[in-house]
């Protein structure tokens, strides 16, 4: 969904991409914080 919007709106895609990157970093941090045994 986010990717589709990004392609549909390149102008608004800049901020969208930044948000995605931030969310990915946060997700990775959460994963790293969690124990690796799931």
HELIX and SHEET records of a PDB file:
HELIX    1   1 UNK A    2  UNK A    8  1                                   7    
HELIX    2   2 UNK A   10  UNK A   33  1                                  24    
END                                                                             
